Amino acid sequence: QWRDLDGDSIWLKHIFKDLLEEWGVFLDVTLFYEALAYFRGGEDAVVKEIEVRNGSRLLGRQKTHLISRDIAFKISSVTKDERRFEKHFHRFLRYTSLQAIHWINFNHQKLVFKTITK
């Protein structure tokens, strides 16, 4: 369910697969975030504050991991009710300028690569 939306999306998928081959799947997701930030030039290059809006009204700002200007990524280890998390991502997209979220989820032995779009 992954969509290669651009070159950065393709890079994310390939580097993540390389990390999985090297490290395996049973590590804390924080290590994967740190590795991706390292390869992209550091946390300041990856973690950005984006506006959350309802029309013209600013509701707040949210720190988000971005692979490109309008595509975020999320790494998680959700083992129950994945649909609830996916619905949350759809709502988040509705209130931000983001066009998509690449979601990589570790669910015990099951690893899911999914792209959620507006």
HELIX and SHEET records of a PDB file:
HELIX    1   1 GLY A    7  TRP A   23  1                                  17    
HELIX    2   2 VAL A   29  PHE A   39  1                                  11    
HELIX    3   3 GLU A   43  VAL A   46  1                                   4    
HELIX    4   4 GLU A   82  ARG A   94  1                                  13    
SHEET    1   A 5 VAL A  47  ASN A  54  0                                        
SHEET    2   A 5 ARG A  57  SER A  68 -1                                        
SHEET    3   A 5 ILE A  71  SER A  76 -1                                        
SHEET    4   A 5 ALA A 100  ASN A 107  1                                        
SHEET    5   A 5 LYS A 110  THR A 117 -1                                        
END                                                                             
